Amino acid sequence: MARLFIFSLICLCSFAARAQQNVAIDEDPPIGEMMARFAEINKSKSFVTGWRVQIIATPDRERLESVKQSFQYRYPSIPVDWVHAKPYYKLRAGAFNSKLEAMRLKYILERDYPGIYLVRDDNIRPRELIGGF
C-alpha cells in the first residue's frame, strides 16, 4: 500500500513538473504595453536612491586624502569616494539599497572609524550597489 502511494506521488510530481514547462501567458495588449513602458522607464534611470556610510567630513583636503588611503588599505574590497559640498569634503563608503544593509557595514567600520554615520544618497549608479558583506 505504501509503495502504491509513493509511486502515485512520484507520478503526480512528474506530471506537475511537465505541466509547468508548458505555461503560456496570455495578456491583454494594454497590459503588455504598460509593462514595456515600465521596463523602458526603469532602464532610462541613470541614478537610484540608496544609502552610504560617511566616514569623515572635513574642510581639510589633505586629511581627507589621508583617511581615504588608510581606508583603501584596510578595506580594499569596499568602494570609497568623496564629494565636495563647500566647505566640506565628505568621504563615503559603499552603496546600498536599504538602510539595513548600510547599517551592517557601519557596524563593521565603527571599530576603526568612530563617529561614522549613514547618509542617504540620490546619486548612486545601479552598478555601484553592493551585495552583502
ZABA-347569 format. One record per atom (N, C-alpha, C, O): residue in three letters; x, y, z. Coordinates in steps of 0.05 Angstrom, whole numbers, padded with zeros to 5 digits, always signed. Layout:
// ZABA-347569
ALAXYZ;...
END
This chain:
// ZABA-347569
MET+00016-00024+00000;MET+00000+00000+00000;MET+00017+00025+00000;MET+00012+00044-00014;ALA+00039+00025+00016;ALA+00057+00048+00018;ALA+00071+00052-00009;ALA+00076+00075-00017;ARG+00078+00030-00022;ARG+00092+00032-00048;ARG+00074+00044-00069;ARG+00083+00061-00085;LEU+00049+00037-00068;LEU+00029+00048-00087;LEU+00026+00079-00082;LEU+00025+00094-00101;PHE+00026+00087-00057;PHE+00023+00115-00050;PHE+00048+00130-00060;PHE+00045+00152-00072;ILE+00072+00120-00055;ILE+00097+00133-00064;ILE+00098+00134-00094;ILE+00106+00155-00105;PHE+00090+00113-00108;PHE+00090+00113-00137;PHE+00071+00134-00148;PHE+00077+00148-00167;SER+00047+00135-00136;SER+00027+00155-00144;SER+00038+00184-00140;SER+00033+00201-00156;LEU+00051+00188-00117;LEU+00062+00214-00111;LEU+00084+00222-00131;LEU+00085+00245-00140;ILE+00101+00203-00139;ILE+00122+00209-00158;ILE+00110+00215-00185;ILE+00119+00234-00199;CYS+00090+00200-00193;CYS+00076+00205-00219;CYS+00063+00233-00219;CYS+00065+00247-00239;LEU+00050+00240-00197;LEU+00037+00266-00195;LEU+00058+00289-00196;LEU+00053+00309-00210;CYS+00080+00286-00183;CYS+00101+00306-00183;CYS+00113+00310-00211;CYS+00118+00332-00220;SER+00118+00287-00225;SER+00130+00289-00251;SER+00110+00302-00271;SER+00118+00317-00289;PHE+00084+00296-00268;PHE+00064+00308-00285;PHE+00062+00338-00280;PHE+00060+00354-00299;ALA+00064+00346-00254;ALA+00063+00375-00247;ALA+00088+00389-00258;ALA+00085+00412-00268;ALA+00111+00376-00258;ALA+00135+00389-00268;ALA+00133+00393-00298;ALA+00141+00414-00309;ARG+00122+00373-00313;ARG+00118+00376-00342;ARG+00097+00397-00348;ARG+00100+00412-00368;ALA+00077+00399-00332;ALA+00056+00419-00337;ALA+00066+00447-00333;ALA+00058+00465-00348;GLN+00085+00451-00315;GLN+00096+00478-00310;GLN+00113+00487-00334;GLN+00116+00511-00338;GLN+00125+00469-00349;GLN+00142+00477-00371;GLN+00126+00488-00394;GLN+00137+00501-00411;ASN+00101+00482-00396;ASN+00085+00490-00419;ASN+00065+00512-00412;ASN+00043+00512-00424;VAL+00072+00530-00395;VAL+00055+00552-00387;VAL+00058+00575-00407;VAL+00081+00583-00413;ALA+00036+00585-00417;ALA+00036+00608-00435;ALA+00020+00630-00422;ALA-00001+00626-00412;ILE+00031+00654-00423;ILE+00017+00677-00411;ILE+00003+00692-00434;ILE+00015+00701-00453;ASP-00023+00696-00430;ASP-00039+00710-00450;ASP-00048+00736-00436;ASP-00065+00735-00419;GLU-00036+00758-00444;GLU-00042+00783-00431;GLU-00056+00802-00451;GLU-00052+00799-00475;ASP-00072+00819-00441;ASP-00085+00839-00458;ASP-00064+00859-00469;ASP-00044+00864-00455;PRO-00068+00869-00493;PRO-00048+00888-00504;PRO-00042+00912-00487;PRO-00019+00920-00485;PRO-00062+00924-00474;PRO-00055+00947-00457;PRO-00036+00940-00434;PRO-00019+00955-00426;ILE-00040+00916-00423;ILE-00022+00906-00401;ILE+00006+00903-00412;ILE+00025+00911-00399;GLY+00009+00891-00435;GLY+00036+00887-00447;GLY+00049+00914-00453;GLY+00073+00917-00448;GLU+00034+00933-00462;GLU+00045+00959-00468;GLU+00054+00973-00442;GLU+00075+00986-00441;MET+00037+00970-00421;MET+00044+00982-00395;MET+00069+00970-00384;MET+00086+00984-00373;MET+00073+00944-00386;MET+00097+00931-00375;MET+00121+00939-00391;MET+00143+00943-00380;ALA+00118+00942-00418;ALA+00141+00950-00434;ALA+00149+00979-00427;ALA+00173+00986-00426;ARG+00129+00996-00422;ARG+00135+01024-00414;ARG+00148+01025-00387;ARG+00167+01041-00383;PHE+00139+01008-00369;PHE+00152+01007-00342;PHE+00181+00999-00344;PHE+00198+01011-00331;ALA+00187+00979-00360;ALA+00215+00970-00364;ALA+00231+00992-00377;ALA+00255+00996-00370;GLU+00220+01006-00396;GLU+00234+01028-00410;GLU+00241+01050-00391;GLU+00263+01061-00392;ILE+00222+01058-00374;ILE+00227+01079-00355;ILE+00249+01071-00336;ILE+00267+01088-00330;ASN+00249+01047-00326;ASN+00269+01038-00307;ASN+00297+01036-00320;ASN+00317+01042-00307;LYS+00298+01029-00345;LYS+00324+01028-00359;LYS+00335+01056-00363;LYS+00360+01059-00365;SER+00318+01076-00366;SER+00327+01103-00371;SER+00338+01117-00347;SER+00352+01137-00349;LYS+00333+01107-00323;LYS+00343+01119-00298;LYS+00372+01113-00296;LYS+00381+01090-00296;SER+00388+01134-00293;SER+00417+01130-00290;SER+00426+01131-00261;SER+00448+01122-00255;PHE+00409+01140-00243;PHE+00415+01141-00215;PHE+00392+01130-00198;PHE+00369+01132-00206;VAL+00399+01118-00176;VAL+00379+01109-00157;VAL+00384+01121-00129;VAL+00406+01131-00125;THR+00365+01119-00112;THR+00368+01129-00085;THR+00376+01106-00067;THR+00365+01084-00069;GLY+00395+01111-00050;GLY+00404+01090-00032;GLY+00419+01102-00008;GLY+00414+01125+00000;TRP+00436+01086+00004;TRP+00450+01093+00029;TRP+00480+01089+00026;TRP+00489+01070+00013;ARG+00495+01106+00039;ARG+00524+01103+00041;ARG+00532+01108+00070;ARG+00517+01118+00086;VAL+00557+01100+00077;VAL+00568+01104+00103;VAL+00587+01128+00101;VAL+00607+01126+00086;GLN+00582+01149+00115;GLN+00600+01172+00115;GLN+00621+01169+00136;GLN+00615+01166+00160;ILE+00646+01169+00128;ILE+00668+01164+00146;ILE+00679+01190+00159;ILE+00684+01191+00183;ILE+00681+01211+00142;ILE+00692+01236+00152;ILE+00680+01259+00136;ILE+00674+01256+00112;ALA+00677+01282+00149;ALA+00670+01307+00136;ALA+00690+01328+00147;ALA+00689+01334+00171;THR+00707+01338+00129;THR+00728+01357+00138;THR+00732+01378+00117;THR+00729+01373+00093;PRO+00740+01403+00126;PRO+00747+01423+00107;PRO+00776+01420+00096;PRO+00784+01434+00078;ASP+00791+01402+00108;ASP+00819+01397+00101;ASP+00821+01375+00080;ASP+00817+01351+00087;ARG+00828+01382+00056;ARG+00830+01362+00034;ARG+00853+01342+00039;ARG+00850+01318+00033;GLU+00875+01350+00051;GLU+00897+01332+00057;GLU+00888+01311+00077;GLU+00896+01287+00075;ARG+00873+01319+00097;ARG+00863+01300+00117;ARG+00845+01279+00103;ARG+00846+01255+00109;LEU+00828+01289+00085;LEU+00810+01271+00071;LEU+00826+01251+00055;LEU+00820+01227+00056;GLU+00846+01259+00041;GLU+00863+01241+00025;GLU+00877+01221+00042;GLU+00879+01197+00035;SER+00886+01229+00065;SER+00900+01211+00084;SER+00881+01190+00094;SER+00888+01166+00095;VAL+00857+01198+00102;VAL+00837+01179+00112;VAL+00828+01160+00090;VAL+00824+01136+00094;LYS+00826+01170+00066;LYS+00818+01154+00043;LYS+00839+01132+00037;LYS+00832+01109+00033;GLN+00864+01140+00037;GLN+00885+01120+00032;GLN+00886+01099+00054;GLN+00889+01075+00049;SER+00882+01108+00079;SER+00881+01089+00101;SER+00858+01069+00099;SER+00861+01045+00103;PHE+00835+01080+00091;PHE+00811+01063+00087;PHE+00815+01043+00065;PHE+00809+01019+00068;GLN+00826+01052+00042;GLN+00830+01034+00020;GLN+00850+01012+00027;GLN+00848+00990+00016;TYR+00870+01018+00043;TYR+00889+00998+00052;TYR+00876+00977+00070;TYR+00881+00953+00067;ARG+00859+00986+00089;ARG+00846+00968+00108;ARG+00823+00952+00095;ARG+00819+00929+00101;TYR+00808+00965+00077;TYR+00785+00952+00065;TYR+00786+00955+00035;TYR+00771+00971+00023;PRO+00803+00940+00021;PRO+00806+00943-00008;PRO+00781+00934-00024;PRO+00778+00943-00047;SER+00764+00918-00012;SER+00740+00909-00027;SER+00716+00927-00025;SER+00696+00923-00038;ILE+00718+00948-00008;ILE+00696+00966-00005;ILE+00701+00992-00020;ILE+00721+01005-00015;PRO+00684+00999-00040;PRO+00688+01023-00055;PRO+00684+01048-00037;PRO+00666+01049-00020;VAL+00702+01067-00041;VAL+00701+01092-00026;VAL+00705+01115-00045;VAL+00721+01114-00064;ASP+00691+01137-00040;ASP+00694+01161-00057;ASP+00687+01185-00040;ASP+00676+01183-00018;TRP+00693+01208-00050;TRP+00688+01233-00035;TRP+00672+01252-00052;TRP+00672+01251-00076;VAL+00657+01269-00038;VAL+00642+01291-00051;VAL+00650+01317-00038;VAL+00658+01318-00014;HIS+00648+01339-00052;HIS+00655+01365-00041;HIS+00629+01382-00040;HIS+00618+01389-00060;ALA+00621+01388-00016;ALA+00599+01406-00011;ALA+00610+01428+00006;ALA+00613+01425+00031;LYS+00616+01451-00007;LYS+00631+01472+00007;LYS+00620+01478+00035;LYS+00596+01480+00038;PRO+00637+01480+00054;PRO+00666+01479+00054;PRO+00677+01451+00061;PRO+00701+01448+00065;TYR+00660+01431+00061;TYR+00668+01404+00070;TYR+00674+01385+00047;TYR+00661+01385+00026;TYR+00694+01368+00052;TYR+00699+01344+00036;TYR+00688+01321+00052;TYR+00695+01317+00075;LYS+00672+01305+00039;LYS+00658+01283+00053;LYS+00667+01256+00041;LYS+00663+01252+00017;LEU+00678+01239+00057;LEU+00687+01213+00048;LEU+00665+01192+00054;LEU+00657+01189+00077;ARG+00656+01178+00034;ARG+00634+01160+00036;ARG+00641+01132+00025;ARG+00655+01130+00005;ALA+00632+01112+00039;ALA+00638+01084+00031;ALA+00613+01069+00025;ALA+00592+01073+00037;GLY+00615+01050+00005;GLY+00594+01032-00001;GLY+00571+01046-00016;GLY+00571+01071-00020;ALA+00552+01030-00024;ALA+00527+01039-00037;ALA+00507+01017-00033;ALA+00511+00995-00043;PHE+00485+01023-00020;PHE+00466+01002-00012;PHE+00437+01011-00019;PHE+00431+01034-00019;ASN+00421+00991-00025;ASN+00392+00996-00030;ASN+00378+01004-00004;ASN+00362+01022-00004;SER+00384+00990+00017;SER+00368+00994+00042;SER+00386+01004+00065;SER+00411+01000+00065;LYS+00374+01017+00083;LYS+00388+01027+00106;LYS+00399+01004+00123;LYS+00421+01006+00135;LEU+00384+00982+00124;LEU+00393+00959+00139;LEU+00420+00948+00129;LEU+00437+00941+00145;GLU+00422+00946+00102;GLU+00447+00936+00091;GLU+00470+00955+00098;GLU+00493+00946+00104;ALA+00465+00981+00096;ALA+00486+01001+00103;ALA+00494+01000+00132;ALA+00517+01004+00139;MET+00474+00994+00150;MET+00480+00992+00178;MET+00499+00969+00184;MET+00515+00970+00203;ARG+00498+00948+00169;ARG+00516+00926+00172;ARG+00545+00934+00167;ARG+00563+00927+00183;LEU+00550+00949+00146;LEU+00576+00959+00141;LEU+00585+00979+00162;LEU+00608+00979+00171;LYS+00567+00996+00171;LYS+00573+01016+00192;LYS+00583+01002+00217;LYS+00602+01010+00230;TYR+00569+00980+00224;TYR+00577+00965+00247;TYR+00606+00954+00245;TYR+00621+00954+00264;ILE+00613+00945+00221;ILE+00639+00934+00216;ILE+00661+00956+00218;ILE+00682+00952+00229;LEU+00654+00979+00207;LEU+00674+01001+00205;LEU+00677+01017+00231;LEU+00697+01031+00235;GLU+00658+01015+00249;GLU+00658+01032+00273;GLU+00682+01028+00290;GLU+00691+01046+00304;ARG+00694+01004+00290;ARG+00717+00998+00306;ARG+00741+01016+00298;ARG+00756+01026+00315;ASP+00744+01019+00272;ASP+00767+01034+00261;ASP+00761+01064+00258;ASP+00779+01081+00258;TYR+00736+01070+00254;TYR+00728+01098+00248;TYR+00704+01106+00266;TYR+00681+01105+00257;PRO+00710+01113+00291;PRO+00687+01121+00309;PRO+00675+01147+00299;PRO+00688+01165+00288;GLY+00649+01150+00303;GLY+00635+01174+00295;GLY+00624+01173+00266;GLY+00614+01193+00257;ILE+00626+01150+00253;ILE+00615+01149+00226;ILE+00585+01147+00227;ILE+00573+01140+00248;TYR+00571+01154+00205;TYR+00542+01153+00205;TYR+00532+01148+00177;TYR+00547+01150+00158;LEU+00507+01141+00175;LEU+00494+01135+00150;LEU+00483+01160+00137;LEU+00473+01178+00150;VAL+00485+01161+00110;VAL+00474+01184+00095;VAL+00458+01173+00071;VAL+00465+01153+00059;ARG+00437+01186+00065;ARG+00421+01179+00042;ARG+00433+01193+00018;ARG+00441+01216+00019;ASP+00435+01179-00004;ASP+00447+01189-00029;ASP+00429+01184-00052;ASP+00420+01162-00057;ASP+00423+01205-00067;ASP+00405+01203-00090;ASP+00421+01199-00117;ASP+00408+01198-00138;ASN+00447+01198-00115;ASN+00463+01196-00139;ASN+00480+01170-00140;ASN+00504+01171-00145;ILE+00467+01148-00136;ILE+00481+01122-00137;ILE+00475+01109-00163;ILE+00451+01107-00171;ARG+00495+01102-00177;ARG+00491+01087-00202;ARG+00484+01058-00196;ARG+00496+01047-00177;PRO+00466+01046-00210;PRO+00458+01018-00203;PRO+00481+00999-00202;PRO+00481+00980-00186;ARG+00502+01002-00219;ARG+00524+00984-00218;ARG+00541+00987-00193;ARG+00558+00969-00187;GLU+00538+01009-00178;GLU+00553+01013-00154;GLU+00542+00998-00130;GLU+00556+00993-00110;LEU+00517+00990-00132;LEU+00504+00977-00109;LEU+00519+00952-00101;LEU+00526+00936-00118;ILE+00523+00949-00075;ILE+00538+00927-00064;ILE+00519+00906-00054;ILE+00498+00913-00043;GLY+00528+00881-00056;GLY+00512+00859-00044;GLY+00516+00860-00014;GLY+00513+00881-00002;GLY+00523+00839-00002;GLY+00527+00838+00027;GLY+00556+00834+00034;GLY+00573+00827+00017;PHE+00562+00839+00059;PHE+00589+00835+00070;PHE+00588+00812+00089;PHE+00608+00805+00101;
END
